[in-house]
Amino acid sequence: MEQWYVLKVKSGYEKKVVQGLSKMNVQVYCPIVKEVRIWSDRKKTIETPLIKSYVFIKCSEKNRPLAFSVHGVERYLYWLGKPALVREEEIEVLKQWTEDDAVEDVAYTSLQPGDRATIQRGLLKDQVAIVRHVGRTRVSLVLEDMGIVVNARLREVV
């Protein structure tokens, strides 16, 4: 029976690992989001992994070692001594976030690390998050109930 597993990969190798595993006819998924990067002389839209240094692979238990033949794969993620499994429904939620541009900007007035906030809109509506880090244009939120960290763009409330 095939399951979704989580692979830890070298930083910046997410897309290369996906290509390598796809060539081996292995079902693999790396959620990608579009970001606008601003330099002093230009703006550019780039695609970056939603979850840095991780990709999801669907395979049987006996075929798990095949992933290590791809350059950039470091190890499988483990939980309580067993390979971490991801449910199909969770993969579908990630696909919705990235395909429908459902990860929205976060409106804020004043956020500090450690603050608790309830998400008001989007797929994560009514989820309680803890602010982990606040930057100039982005915020990192910990969704304890789901066991994930989400990075979002900030937009000022008017």
Phi and psi restraints in degrees (value plus and minus 20) as a CYANA .aco file:
   2 GLU   PHI    -105.9   -65.9
   2 GLU   PSI     120.6   160.6
   3 GLN   PHI    -150.2  -110.2
   3 GLN   PSI     139.0   179.0
   4 TRP   PHI    -107.3   -67.3
   4 TRP   PSI     107.6   147.6
   5 TYR   PHI    -137.4   -97.4
   5 TYR   PSI     145.0   185.0
   6 VAL   PHI    -131.3   -91.3
   6 VAL   PSI     104.5   144.5
   7 LEU   PHI    -123.8   -83.8
   7 LEU   PSI     111.5   151.5
   8 LYS   PHI    -108.9   -68.9
   8 LYS   PSI     107.3   147.3
   9 VAL   PHI    -144.0  -104.0
   9 VAL   PSI     143.8   183.8
  10 LYS   PHI     -81.1   -41.1
  10 LYS   PSI     125.7   165.7
  11 SER   PHI     -78.3   -38.3
  11 SER   PSI     109.6   149.6
  12 GLY   PHI      66.2   106.2
  12 GLY   PSI     -22.4    17.6
  13 TYR   PHI    -121.5   -81.5
  13 TYR   PSI     -14.3    25.7
  14 GLU   PHI     -75.0   -35.0
  14 GLU   PSI     -71.8   -31.8
  15 LYS   PHI     -86.5   -46.5
  15 LYS   PSI     -56.9   -16.9
  16 LYS   PHI     -86.6   -46.6
  16 LYS   PSI     -59.6   -19.6
  17 VAL   PHI     -85.8   -45.8
  17 VAL   PSI     -62.2   -22.2
  18 VAL   PHI     -79.0   -39.0
  18 VAL   PSI     -64.8   -24.8
  19 GLN   PHI     -82.9   -42.9
  19 GLN   PSI     -64.5   -24.5
  20 GLY   PHI     -83.5   -43.5
  20 GLY   PSI     -63.6   -23.6
  21 LEU   PHI     -90.3   -50.3
  21 LEU   PSI     -55.7   -15.7
  22 SER   PHI     -83.6   -43.6
  22 SER   PSI     -57.7   -17.7
  23 LYS   PHI     -82.9   -42.9
  23 LYS   PSI     -45.8    -5.8
  24 MET   PHI    -109.5   -69.5
  24 MET   PSI     -10.3    29.7
  25 ASN   PHI      40.7    80.7
  25 ASN   PSI      15.4    55.4
  26 VAL   PHI    -120.8   -80.8
  26 VAL   PSI     115.1   155.1
  27 GLN   PHI     -94.7   -54.7
  27 GLN   PSI     103.1   143.1
  28 VAL   PHI    -159.9  -119.9
  28 VAL   PSI     129.6   169.6
  29 TYR   PHI    -162.8  -122.8
  29 TYR   PSI     111.4   151.4
  30 CYS   PHI    -152.2  -112.2
  30 CYS   PSI      88.0   128.0
  31 PRO   PHI     -83.9   -43.9
  31 PRO   PSI     107.8   147.8
  32 ILE   PHI    -136.3   -96.3
  32 ILE   PSI     117.2   157.2
  33 VAL   PHI    -142.8  -102.8
  33 VAL   PSI     134.3   174.3
  34 LYS   PHI    -116.0   -76.0
  34 LYS   PSI     114.8   154.8
  35 GLU   PHI    -148.5  -108.5
  35 GLU   PSI     125.4   165.4
  36 VAL   PHI    -117.3   -77.3
  36 VAL   PSI      99.7   139.7
  37 ARG   PHI    -121.2   -81.2
  37 ARG   PSI     115.1   155.1
  38 ILE   PHI    -135.4   -95.4
  38 ILE   PSI     104.7   144.7
  39 TRP   PHI    -130.5   -90.5
  39 TRP   PSI     155.0   195.0
  40 SER   PHI     -84.5   -44.5
  40 SER   PSI     -46.2    -6.2
  41 ASP   PHI    -133.0   -93.0
  41 ASP   PSI     -24.3    15.7
  42 ARG   PHI    -185.8  -145.8
  42 ARG   PSI     146.3   186.3
  43 LYS   PHI    -138.2   -98.2
  43 LYS   PSI     124.3   164.3
  44 LYS   PHI    -164.2  -124.2
  44 LYS   PSI     116.3   156.3
  45 THR   PHI    -111.5   -71.5
  45 THR   PSI     104.8   144.8
  46 ILE   PHI    -144.3  -104.3
  46 ILE   PSI     138.3   178.3
  47 GLU   PHI    -122.3   -82.3
  47 GLU   PSI     107.1   147.1
  48 THR   PHI    -150.5  -110.5
  48 THR   PSI     133.2   173.2
  49 PRO   PHI     -85.3   -45.3
  49 PRO   PSI     118.4   158.4
  50 LEU   PHI     -85.6   -45.6
  50 LEU   PSI     -59.5   -19.5
  51 ILE   PHI    -138.0   -98.0
  51 ILE   PSI      82.2   122.2
  52 LYS   PHI     -84.2   -44.2
  52 LYS   PSI     119.2   159.2
  53 SER   PHI      49.4    89.4
  53 SER   PSI      -4.6    35.4
  54 TYR   PHI    -155.7  -115.7
  54 TYR   PSI     122.6   162.6
  55 VAL   PHI    -155.1  -115.1
  55 VAL   PSI     139.2   179.2
  56 PHE   PHI    -127.7   -87.7
  56 PHE   PSI     118.3   158.3
  57 ILE   PHI    -149.9  -109.9
  57 ILE   PSI     115.2   155.2
  58 LYS   PHI    -129.1   -89.1
  58 LYS   PSI      95.9   135.9
  59 CYS   PHI    -179.3  -139.3
  59 CYS   PSI     154.0   194.0
  60 SER   PHI    -103.4   -63.4
  60 SER   PSI     142.3   182.3
  61 GLU   PHI     -76.8   -36.8
  61 GLU   PSI     -61.8   -21.8
  62 LYS   PHI     -90.2   -50.2
  62 LYS   PSI     -43.4    -3.4
  63 ASN   PHI    -113.3   -73.3
  63 ASN   PSI     -20.1    19.9
  64 ARG   PHI     -76.3   -36.3
  64 ARG   PSI     -59.9   -19.9
  65 PRO   PHI     -82.8   -42.8
  65 PRO   PSI     -39.1     0.9
  66 LEU   PHI     -79.3   -39.3
  66 LEU   PSI     -49.6    -9.6
  67 ALA   PHI     -80.5   -40.5
  67 ALA   PSI     -49.4    -9.4
  68 PHE   PHI     -92.5   -52.5
  68 PHE   PSI     -27.5    12.5
  69 SER   PHI    -100.2   -60.2
  69 SER   PSI     -25.8    14.2
  70 VAL   PHI    -117.9   -77.9
  70 VAL   PSI     108.4   148.4
  71 HIS   PHI     -82.8   -42.8
  71 HIS   PSI     111.1   151.1
  72 GLY   PHI      89.6   129.6
  72 GLY   PSI     -38.4     1.6
  73 VAL   PHI     -96.4   -56.4
  73 VAL   PSI     108.2   148.2
  74 GLU   PHI    -121.0   -81.0
  74 GLU   PSI     -71.2   -31.2
  75 ARG   PHI    -189.8  -149.8
  75 ARG   PSI     150.9   190.9
  76 TYR   PHI    -108.7   -68.7
  76 TYR   PSI     130.8   170.8
  77 LEU   PHI    -102.5   -62.5
  77 LEU   PSI     113.6   153.6
  78 TYR   PHI    -134.4   -94.4
  78 TYR   PSI     130.1   170.1
  79 TRP   PHI    -156.3  -116.3
  79 TRP   PSI      99.7   139.7
  80 LEU   PHI      35.5    75.5
  80 LEU   PSI      21.0    61.0
  81 GLY   PHI      60.6   100.6
  81 GLY   PSI     -18.2    21.8
  82 LYS   PHI    -144.4  -104.4
  82 LYS   PSI     133.6   173.6
  83 PRO   PHI     -76.7   -36.7
  83 PRO   PSI     112.7   152.7
  84 ALA   PHI     -87.5   -47.5
  84 ALA   PSI     111.3   151.3
  85 LEU   PHI    -128.3   -88.3
  85 LEU   PSI     124.2   164.2
  86 VAL   PHI    -137.6   -97.6
  86 VAL   PSI     110.7   150.7
  87 ARG   PHI     -92.5   -52.5
  87 ARG   PSI     131.3   171.3
  88 GLU   PHI     -76.2   -36.2
  88 GLU   PSI     -58.1   -18.1
  89 GLU   PHI     -82.1   -42.1
  89 GLU   PSI     -56.6   -16.6
  90 GLU   PHI     -89.3   -49.3
  90 GLU   PSI     -58.2   -18.2
  91 ILE   PHI     -84.0   -44.0
  91 ILE   PSI     -61.3   -21.3
  92 GLU   PHI     -82.5   -42.5
  92 GLU   PSI     -59.0   -19.0
  93 VAL   PHI     -82.9   -42.9
  93 VAL   PSI     -64.7   -24.7
  94 LEU   PHI     -80.3   -40.3
  94 LEU   PSI     -60.8   -20.8
  95 LYS   PHI     -83.8   -43.8
  95 LYS   PSI     -60.3   -20.3
  96 GLN   PHI     -82.5   -42.5
  96 GLN   PSI     -63.9   -23.9
  97 TRP   PHI     -76.7   -36.7
  97 TRP   PSI     -66.4   -26.4
  98 THR   PHI    -103.9   -63.9
  98 THR   PSI     -55.6   -15.6
  99 GLU   PHI     -98.6   -58.6
  99 GLU   PSI     -53.8   -13.8
 100 ASP   PHI    -116.6   -76.6
 100 ASP   PSI     -12.5    27.5
 101 ASP   PHI      30.9    70.9
 101 ASP   PSI      20.0    60.0
 102 ALA   PHI    -101.1   -61.1
 102 ALA   PSI     -31.9     8.1
 103 VAL   PHI     -99.4   -59.4
 103 VAL   PSI      89.1   129.1
 104 GLU   PHI    -116.3   -76.3
 104 GLU   PSI     145.3   185.3
 105 ASP   PHI     -83.0   -43.0
 105 ASP   PSI     132.9   172.9
 106 VAL   PHI    -122.8   -82.8
 106 VAL   PSI     104.3   144.3
 107 ALA   PHI    -102.9   -62.9
 107 ALA   PSI     123.7   163.7
 108 TYR   PHI    -169.1  -129.1
 108 TYR   PSI     138.9   178.9
 109 THR   PHI    -133.8   -93.8
 109 THR   PSI     -72.7   -32.7
 110 SER   PHI    -177.5  -137.5
 110 SER   PSI      94.6   134.6
 111 LEU   PHI    -135.6   -95.6
 111 LEU   PSI     121.7   161.7
 112 GLN   PHI    -150.2  -110.2
 112 GLN   PSI     126.3   166.3
 113 PRO   PHI     -75.0   -35.0
 113 PRO   PSI     115.8   155.8
 114 GLY   PHI      78.4   118.4
 114 GLY   PSI     -37.5     2.5
 115 ASP   PHI     -84.8   -44.8
 115 ASP   PSI     127.5   167.5
 116 ARG   PHI    -120.1   -80.1
 116 ARG   PSI     118.6   158.6
 117 ALA   PHI    -160.5  -120.5
 117 ALA   PSI     126.3   166.3
 118 THR   PHI    -124.6   -84.6
 118 THR   PSI     107.0   147.0
 119 ILE   PHI     -93.1   -53.1
 119 ILE   PSI     111.1   151.1
 120 GLN   PHI    -112.5   -72.5
 120 GLN   PSI     -47.1    -7.1
 121 ARG   PHI    -157.9  -117.9
 121 ARG   PSI     148.6   188.6
 122 GLY   PHI      64.6   104.6
 122 GLY   PSI    -189.5  -149.5
 123 LEU   PHI     -84.1   -44.1
 123 LEU   PSI     -44.9    -4.9
 124 LEU   PHI    -115.8   -75.8
 124 LEU   PSI      -3.9    36.1
 125 LYS   PHI     -72.1   -32.1
 125 LYS   PSI     116.5   156.5
 126 ASP   PHI      52.6    92.6
 126 ASP   PSI     -15.7    24.3
 127 GLN   PHI     -98.7   -58.7
 127 GLN   PSI     116.7   156.7
 128 VAL   PHI    -110.6   -70.6
 128 VAL   PSI     110.8   150.8
 129 ALA   PHI    -146.8  -106.8
 129 ALA   PSI     133.7   173.7
 130 ILE   PHI    -129.0   -89.0
 130 ILE   PSI     109.6   149.6
 131 VAL   PHI     -91.1   -51.1
 131 VAL   PSI     102.2   142.2
 132 ARG   PHI    -116.4   -76.4
 132 ARG   PSI     -63.1   -23.1
 133 HIS   PHI    -171.7  -131.7
 133 HIS   PSI     120.7   160.7
 134 VAL   PHI    -142.6  -102.6
 134 VAL   PSI     100.6   140.6
 135 GLY   PHI    -126.3   -86.3
 135 GLY   PSI    -190.0  -150.0
 136 ARG   PHI     -86.5   -46.5
 136 ARG   PSI     -59.8   -19.8
 137 THR   PHI    -144.7  -104.7
 137 THR   PSI     -24.7    15.3
 138 ARG   PHI    -156.4  -116.4
 138 ARG   PSI     136.9   176.9
 139 VAL   PHI    -153.8  -113.8
 139 VAL   PSI     123.8   163.8
 140 SER   PHI    -128.2   -88.2
 140 SER   PSI     103.7   143.7
 141 LEU   PHI    -137.5   -97.5
 141 LEU   PSI     117.0   157.0
 142 VAL   PHI    -119.7   -79.7
 142 VAL   PSI     100.5   140.5
 143 LEU   PHI    -120.4   -80.4
 143 LEU   PSI      72.8   112.8
 144 GLU   PHI     -80.9   -40.9
 144 GLU   PSI     -59.9   -19.9
 145 ASP   PHI     -82.1   -42.1
 145 ASP   PSI     -51.0   -11.0
 146 MET   PHI    -118.6   -78.6
 146 MET   PSI     -32.5     7.5
 147 GLY   PHI      50.4    90.4
 147 GLY   PSI      13.5    53.5
 148 ILE   PHI    -153.7  -113.7
 148 ILE   PSI     144.5   184.5
 149 VAL   PHI    -135.3   -95.3
 149 VAL   PSI     112.1   152.1
 150 VAL   PHI    -137.5   -97.5
 150 VAL   PSI     113.4   153.4
 151 ASN   PHI    -122.8   -82.8
 151 ASN   PSI     113.1   153.1
 152 ALA   PHI    -155.6  -115.6
 152 ALA   PSI     132.7   172.7
 153 ARG   PHI     -97.1   -57.1
 153 ARG   PSI     122.5   162.5
 154 LEU   PHI    -114.1   -74.1
 154 LEU   PSI     124.1   164.1
 155 ARG   PHI    -154.0  -114.0
 155 ARG   PSI     121.7   161.7
 156 GLU   PHI     -96.4   -56.4
 156 GLU   PSI     119.1   159.1
 157 VAL   PHI     -98.5   -58.5
 157 VAL   PSI     112.1   152.1
